[in-house]
Amino acid sequence: MLVRLLFLLLIFSSLISNAQVELLSLEGTYQEKNLIVNNPPMADGFGFCVSKVLVNGEILPAVIQTSHFEIDFKLFHLKKGDDVFVVLEHAVGCEPRFLNPSILLPKSTFVCTQINTTKEGELTWTTNNEQAILDFSIEQFKWGRWVEVGQVKGKGSKGTNHYQFQLTPHSGKNTVRVSQTDSSGKPRFSKSTSFISATPEVGFSPTKVHTTLTFKAKGQVVKTKYEIYDAYGNLLKTGFGNTVDCRNIVSGVYFINYDNKTGKFIKIDD
């Protein structure tokens, strides 16, 4: 981001001395496809609109004085998933266009061919047909909804890809899946897998809290993931631990998600 800002500052400073040049920019990630530019003629009919093309600050070493030209990213030795920032310098009074800007937007196309878990919480999954490097979200079903519990970077290869992730199991039945969300904002899910963990059932005390709420299992203090909401459904606290400091919340009724359960407690001021 800092490099891009410095690059833009340099360009804008150069434009001060040349008011007849404007900029058109596009950013995204390299997906092993080339960008096509529509390059209209100058307003006076002599020559074409775009005078210079820069990719990540480097000048495109190609002929651009044509009505359409291609930005070949291989000339810049980019790797799939690399950040790309393209700038067109063009004359005032004409407007070049990127004809296929979506090629810099990663798309989720993965197919999950296998997904498994062990009772200790080791999640493994296999995919193929990935066309973009996108993060996989690991989701665990608890508290009546799917909760993201981690991320793993995708490999982006169309061939077979193998992944693994260590979950923190809760007591009882654990149900897990993975997903990816691309530029469309629509997530793409795998099928789910389930396992029964040996994690003991967790409880909390006291139900009327002055300062600290404590989680226990079989009489021993244990750590668990938790969320605390007020009576209006506002999330106040979230974390992973064996206690929760409640001194900074006002007196009233609160709801708590923990282990794989939902409970309720009352905060009482001293």
Secondary structure, 3 states (H helix, E strand, C coil): CHHHHHHHHHHHHHHHCCCCEEEEEEEEECCCCCEEEECCECCCCCCECEEEEEECCEECCCCCCCCEEEECHHHHCCCCCCEEEEEEEEECCCCCEECCHHHHCCCCCCEEEEEEECCCCEEEEEEECCCCCCEEEEEEEECCEEEEEEEEECCCCCCCEEEEEECCCCCEEEEEEEEEECCCCCEEECCCEEEEECCCCCEEECCEECCEEEEEECCEECCEEEEEEECCCCEEEEEEECEEECCCCCCEEEEEEECCEEEEEEECCC
